[in-house]
């Protein structure tokens, strides 16, 4: 048996982090803790019910310019994990 990893927060980032931990360390036990009553609550209500998980803007510069506040702070993250990476992540798990 491996380690016991706790992930605080059951939002999209918490679930992605938990999945990444469990995938990279299959012997570890991963538990997600949530203070609210419902896991993935914000994901459920985002996108107006259309499940907006990605977009077709693959260049970080114009993407950062569309964000009213804090866009420049996200440039590094957008440069390291692109929409193509999101699409590939889902496809590797059998989702189109």
ROVOKE-816990 format. One record per atom (N, C-alpha, C, O): residue number from 1; atom name; x, y, z. Coordinates in steps of 0.05 Angstrom, whole numbers, plus 5000, padded with zeros to 4 digits. Layout:
REM ROVOKE-816990
ATOM   pos   site     c1     c2     c3
ATOM   NUM     CA      X      Y      Z
...
//
This chain:
REM ROVOKE-816990
ATOM   pos   site     c1     c2     c3
ATOM     1      N   5017   4976   5000
ATOM     1     CA   5000   5000   5000
ATOM     1      C   5018   5025   5000
ATOM     1      O   5038   5026   5014
ATOM     2      N   5009   5045   4985
ATOM     2     CA   5025   5069   4982
ATOM     2      C   5016   5090   5003
ATOM     2      O   5006   5083   5024
ATOM     3      N   5019   5115   4995
ATOM     3     CA   5012   5137   5012
ATOM     3      C   4982   5143   5011
ATOM     3      O   4968   5132   4993
ATOM     4      N   4973   5159   5029
ATOM     4     CA   4945   5169   5028
ATOM     4      C   4947   5199   5021
ATOM     4      O   4957   5215   5036
ATOM     5      N   4936   5206   4998
ATOM     5     CA   4937   5233   4987
ATOM     5      C   4910   5246   4991
ATOM     5      O   4890   5234   4983
ATOM     6      N   4909   5270   5003
ATOM     6     CA   4884   5284   5006
ATOM     6      C   4884   5308   4987
ATOM     6      O   4903   5323   4985
ATOM     7      N   4862   5311   4973
ATOM     7     CA   4858   5334   4955
ATOM     7      C   4836   5350   4967
ATOM     7      O   4814   5340   4972
ATOM     8      N   4841   5376   4971
ATOM     8     CA   4822   5394   4984
ATOM     8      C   4807   5408   4962
ATOM     8      O   4818   5424   4947
ATOM     9      N   4781   5403   4960
ATOM     9     CA   4764   5416   4940
ATOM     9      C   4756   5397   4918
ATOM     9      O   4773   5385   4905
ATOM    10      N   4730   5396   4913
ATOM    10     CA   4720   5377   4892
ATOM    10      C   4711   5392   4867
ATOM    10      O   4692   5385   4854
ATOM    11      N   4726   5413   4861
ATOM    11     CA   4720   5427   4835
ATOM    11      C   4735   5413   4813
ATOM    11      O   4747   5392   4816
ATOM    12      N   4735   5426   4790
ATOM    12     CA   4749   5414   4766
ATOM    12      C   4778   5410   4772
ATOM    12      O   4789   5389   4765
ATOM    13      N   4792   5430   4784
ATOM    13     CA   4821   5427   4789
ATOM    13      C   4826   5405   4809
ATOM    13      O   4845   5390   4806
ATOM    14      N   4809   5403   4830
ATOM    14     CA   4812   5382   4850
ATOM    14      C   4809   5354   4838
ATOM    14      O   4826   5336   4843
ATOM    15      N   4789   5351   4821
ATOM    15     CA   4785   5325   4808
ATOM    15      C   4808   5318   4789
ATOM    15      O   4818   5296   4788
ATOM    16      N   4816   5338   4773
ATOM    16     CA   4838   5334   4754
ATOM    16      C   4864   5326   4770
ATOM    16      O   4878   5308   4761
ATOM    17      N   4869   5340   4792
ATOM    17     CA   4892   5334   4808
ATOM    17      C   4891   5306   4820
ATOM    17      O   4910   5292   4821
ATOM    18      N   4867   5299   4830
ATOM    18     CA   4863   5272   4841
ATOM    18      C   4867   5250   4820
ATOM    18      O   4880   5230   4826
ATOM    19      N   4856   5254   4797
ATOM    19     CA   4859   5235   4775
ATOM    19      C   4889   5233   4767
ATOM    19      O   4899   5210   4763
ATOM    20      N   4903   5255   4765
ATOM    20     CA   4931   5255   4758
ATOM    20      C   4947   5240   4779
ATOM    20      O   4965   5224   4773
ATOM    21      N   4941   5245   4805
ATOM    21     CA   4955   5231   4827
ATOM    21      C   4950   5201   4825
ATOM    21      O   4969   5185   4827
ATOM    22      N   4925   5193   4822
ATOM    22     CA   4918   5165   4821
ATOM    22      C   4930   5151   4797
ATOM    22      O   4938   5127   4799
ATOM    23      N   4932   5165   4775
ATOM    23     CA   4943   5153   4751
ATOM    23      C   4973   5150   4753
ATOM    23      O   4984   5129   4746
ATOM    24      N   4986   5170   4764
ATOM    24     CA   5016   5169   4767
ATOM    24      C   5025   5151   4789
ATOM    24      O   5047   5140   4788
ATOM    25      N   5008   5147   4809
ATOM    25     CA   5016   5131   4833
ATOM    25      C   4993   5111   4840
ATOM    25      O   4979   5116   4859
ATOM    26      N   4990   5090   4824
ATOM    26     CA   4967   5072   4828
ATOM    26      C   4966   5058   4855
ATOM    26      O   4945   5049   4863
ATOM    27      N   4989   5057   4870
ATOM    27     CA   4988   5044   4896
ATOM    27      C   4979   5063   4918
ATOM    27      O   4972   5054   4940
ATOM    28      N   4978   5089   4912
ATOM    28     CA   4969   5109   4932
ATOM    28      C   4938   5110   4933
ATOM    28      O   4925   5103   4913
ATOM    29      N   4928   5117   4956
ATOM    29     CA   4899   5122   4960
ATOM    29      C   4894   5152   4958
ATOM    29      O   4907   5167   4972
ATOM    30      N   4876   5160   4941
ATOM    30     CA   4870   5188   4938
ATOM    30      C   4841   5194   4947
ATOM    30      O   4822   5180   4939
ATOM    31      N   4839   5214   4965
ATOM    31     CA   4813   5222   4976
ATOM    31      C   4809   5251   4970
ATOM    31      O   4827   5267   4974
ATOM    32      N   4785   5258   4960
ATOM    32     CA   4778   5286   4955
ATOM    32      C   4759   5295   4978
ATOM    32      O   4739   5283   4984
ATOM    33      N   4767   5318   4990
ATOM    33     CA   4750   5330   5011
ATOM    33      C   4736   5355   5001
ATOM    33      O   4749   5371   4987
ATOM    34      N   4711   5358   5007
ATOM    34     CA   4696   5381   4998
ATOM    34      C   4679   5392   5021
ATOM    34      O   4666   5376   5035
ATOM    35      N   4680   5418   5026
ATOM    35     CA   4665   5431   5047
ATOM    35      C   4636   5434   5040
ATOM    35      O   4618   5434   5057
ATOM    36      N   4631   5437   5014
ATOM    36     CA   4603   5441   5005
ATOM    36      C   4587   5415   5005
ATOM    36      O   4598   5394   5012
ATOM    37      N   4563   5417   4996
ATOM    37     CA   4545   5394   4996
ATOM    37      C   4547   5378   4970
ATOM    37      O   4539   5354   4969
ATOM    38      N   4557   5390   4949
ATOM    38     CA   4557   5376   4923
ATOM    38      C   4585   5378   4909
ATOM    38      O   4596   5400   4907
ATOM    39      N   4595   5355   4901
ATOM    39     CA   4620   5355   4885
ATOM    39      C   4615   5365   4857
ATOM    39      O   4594   5361   4846
ATOM    40      N   4635   5378   4846
ATOM    40     CA   4634   5389   4818
ATOM    40      C   4611   5408   4813
ATOM    40      O   4601   5410   4790
ATOM    41      N   4601   5421   4834
ATOM    41     CA   4578   5438   4831
ATOM    41      C   4582   5460   4811
ATOM    41      O   4564   5465   4794
ATOM    42      N   4605   5474   4811
ATOM    42     CA   4609   5496   4792
ATOM    42      C   4612   5485   4763
ATOM    42      O   4605   5499   4744
ATOM    43      N   4624   5462   4760
ATOM    43     CA   4626   5450   4734
ATOM    43      C   4598   5444   4723
ATOM    43      O   4593   5448   4699
ATOM    44      N   4581   5435   4740
ATOM    44     CA   4554   5428   4731
ATOM    44      C   4539   5452   4721
ATOM    44      O   4523   5450   4702
ATOM    45      N   4543   5476   4733
ATOM    45     CA   4528   5499   4724
ATOM    45      C   4543   5516   4704
ATOM    45      O   4531   5535   4693
ATOM    46      N   4568   5510   4697
ATOM    46     CA   4583   5526   4678
ATOM    46      C   4574   5520   4650
ATOM    46      O   4564   5499   4644
ATOM    47      N   4579   5539   4632
ATOM    47     CA   4573   5535   4604
ATOM    47      C   4544   5536   4597
ATOM    47      O   4536   5528   4575
ATOM    48      N   4527   5544   4615
ATOM    48     CA   4498   5545   4609
ATOM    48      C   4486   5518   4603
ATOM    48      O   4467   5516   4588
ATOM    49      N   4499   5497   4614
ATOM    49     CA   4489   5470   4609
ATOM    49      C   4500   5458   4584
ATOM    49      O   4493   5435   4576
ATOM    50      N   4519   5472   4571
ATOM    50     CA   4530   5462   4545
ATOM    50      C   4557   5449   4549
ATOM    50      O   4569   5441   4529
ATOM    51      N   4566   5446   4573
ATOM    51     CA   4591   5433   4579
ATOM    51      C   4615   5445   4564
ATOM    51      O   4628   5432   4548
ATOM    52      N   4620   5470   4569
ATOM    52     CA   4642   5485   4556
ATOM    52      C   4668   5477   4569
ATOM    52      O   4676   5489   4589
ATOM    53      N   4682   5458   4558
ATOM    53     CA   4707   5449   4570
ATOM    53      C   4732   5458   4554
ATOM    53      O   4754   5457   4565
ATOM    54      N   4729   5467   4530
ATOM    54     CA   4752   5476   4514
ATOM    54      C   4743   5496   4493
ATOM    54      O   4720   5503   4490
ATOM    55      N   4763   5505   4478
ATOM    55     CA   4758   5526   4458
ATOM    55      C   4778   5522   4436
ATOM    55      O   4795   5503   4437
ATOM    56      N   4777   5538   4416
ATOM    56     CA   4796   5536   4393
ATOM    56      C   4816   5558   4391
ATOM    56      O   4827   5564   4370
ATOM    57      N   4822   5571   4413
ATOM    57     CA   4842   5592   4414
ATOM    57      C   4868   5579   4425
ATOM    57      O   4871   5575   4449
ATOM    58      N   4886   5572   4407
ATOM    58     CA   4910   5557   4414
ATOM    58      C   4934   5575   4420
ATOM    58      O   4955   5564   4428
ATOM    59      N   4932   5601   4416
ATOM    59     CA   4954   5619   4421
ATOM    59      C   4948   5633   4447
ATOM    59      O   4928   5647   4450
ATOM    60      N   4967   5631   4467
ATOM    60     CA   4962   5643   4493
ATOM    60      C   4958   5673   4493
ATOM    60      O   4943   5684   4509
ATOM    61      N   4971   5688   4475
ATOM    61     CA   4969   5717   4474
ATOM    61      C   4941   5727   4470
ATOM    61      O   4930   5742   4486
ATOM    62      N   4927   5719   4448
ATOM    62     CA   4900   5729   4444
ATOM    62      C   4881   5718   4466
ATOM    62      O   4862   5732   4474
ATOM    63      N   4886   5694   4476
ATOM    63     CA   4869   5683   4497
ATOM    63      C   4871   5701   4522
ATOM    63      O   4851   5707   4535
ATOM    64      N   4895   5709   4530
ATOM    64     CA   4899   5726   4553
ATOM    64      C   4886   5753   4549
ATOM    64      O   4876   5765   4568
ATOM    65      N   4885   5763   4525
ATOM    65     CA   4872   5789   4519
ATOM    65      C   4842   5788   4522
ATOM    65      O   4829   5809   4524
ATOM    66      N   4830   5764   4522
ATOM    66     CA   4801   5762   4525
ATOM    66      C   4792   5762   4554
ATOM    66      O   4768   5763   4559
ATOM    67      N   4810   5759   4572
ATOM    67     CA   4804   5757   4601
ATOM    67      C   4805   5785   4613
ATOM    67      O   4827   5797   4613
ATOM    68      N   4783   5796   4624
ATOM    68     CA   4783   5823   4634
ATOM    68      C   4803   5829   4656
ATOM    68      O   4816   5850   4655
ATOM    69      N   4807   5811   4675
ATOM    69     CA   4825   5816   4697
ATOM    69      C   4842   5791   4701
ATOM    69      O   4831   5769   4704
ATOM    70      N   4868   5794   4702
ATOM    70     CA   4886   5772   4709
ATOM    70      C   4894   5755   4685
ATOM    70      O   4907   5734   4689
ATOM    71      N   4888   5763   4661
ATOM    71     CA   4896   5747   4638
ATOM    71      C   4925   5743   4635
ATOM    71      O   4935   5721   4628
ATOM    72      N   4941   5764   4641
ATOM    72     CA   4970   5762   4638
ATOM    72      C   4982   5742   4658
ATOM    72      O   5001   5729   4652
ATOM    73      N   4970   5740   4681
ATOM    73     CA   4979   5721   4702
ATOM    73      C   4975   5692   4693
ATOM    73      O   4988   5674   4703
ATOM    74      N   4956   5688   4675
ATOM    74     CA   4950   5661   4665
ATOM    74      C   4966   5653   4641
ATOM    74      O   4965   5630   4632
ATOM    75      N   4982   5671   4630
ATOM    75     CA   4997   5666   4605
ATOM    75      C   5015   5641   4608
ATOM    75      O   5016   5624   4590
ATOM    76      N   5028   5638   4631
ATOM    76     CA   5046   5614   4635
ATOM    76      C   5030   5588   4635
ATOM    76      O   5038   5569   4622
ATOM    77      N   5008   5588   4649
ATOM    77     CA   4991   5564   4649
ATOM    77      C   4980   5557   4622
ATOM    77      O   4980   5534   4613
ATOM    78      N   4971   5578   4608
ATOM    78     CA   4960   5574   4581
ATOM    78      C   4982   5564   4561
ATOM    78      O   4976   5551   4542
ATOM    79      N   5007   5572   4567
ATOM    79     CA   5029   5563   4550
ATOM    79      C   5036   5534   4555
ATOM    79      O   5047   5520   4537
ATOM    80      N   5032   5524   4579
ATOM    80     CA   5039   5497   4586
ATOM    80      C   5017   5476   4583
ATOM    80      O   5023   5453   4578
ATOM    81      N   4992   5484   4584
ATOM    81     CA   4970   5466   4581
ATOM    81      C   4950   5478   4563
ATOM    81      O   4933   5494   4571
ATOM    82      N   4951   5470   4538
ATOM    82     CA   4935   5482   4516
ATOM    82      C   4908   5467   4513
ATOM    82      O   4905   5445   4523
ATOM    83      N   4890   5478   4498
ATOM    83     CA   4865   5464   4492
ATOM    83      C   4870   5436   4479
ATOM    83      O   4855   5417   4484
ATOM    84      N   4891   5435   4462
ATOM    84     CA   4897   5409   4450
ATOM    84      C   4903   5388   4472
ATOM    84      O   4897   5364   4469
ATOM    85      N   4917   5397   4494
ATOM    85     CA   4923   5379   4516
ATOM    85      C   4897   5369   4530
ATOM    85      O   4895   5346   4537
ATOM    86      N   4878   5387   4533
ATOM    86     CA   4853   5380   4545
ATOM    86      C   4838   5359   4528
ATOM    86      O   4828   5339   4538
ATOM    87      N   4838   5364   4502
ATOM    87     CA   4825   5346   4483
ATOM    87      C   4839   5319   4484
ATOM    87      O   4825   5298   4485
ATOM    88      N   4865   5318   4483
ATOM    88     CA   4881   5293   4484
ATOM    88      C   4876   5278   4510
ATOM    88      O   4874   5254   4510
ATOM    89      N   4873   5293   4533
ATOM    89     CA   4869   5281   4559
ATOM    89      C   4842   5266   4559
ATOM    89      O   4841   5243   4568
ATOM    90      N   4821   5279   4548
ATOM    90     CA   4795   5265   4547
ATOM    90      C   4795   5242   4527
ATOM    90      O   4785   5220   4533
ATOM    91      N   4808   5245   4504
ATOM    91     CA   4809   5224   4484
ATOM    91      C   4824   5199   4495
ATOM    91      O   4816   5177   4489
ATOM    92      N   4845   5204   4511
ATOM    92     CA   4860   5182   4522
ATOM    92      C   4843   5165   4542
ATOM    92      O   4850   5143   4548
ATOM    93      N   4821   5177   4551
ATOM    93     CA   4803   5164   4569
ATOM    93      C   4777   5155   4556
ATOM    93      O   4758   5149   4569
ATOM    94      N   4778   5155   4529
ATOM    94     CA   4755   5144   4514
ATOM    94      C   4733   5164   4508
ATOM    94      O   4711   5156   4500
ATOM    95      N   4737   5190   4513
ATOM    95     CA   4717   5210   4508
ATOM    95      C   4724   5227   4484
ATOM    95      O   4747   5236   4481
ATOM    96      N   4705   5231   4466
ATOM    96     CA   4710   5248   4442
ATOM    96      C   4705   5277   4448
ATOM    96      O   4708   5294   4431
//
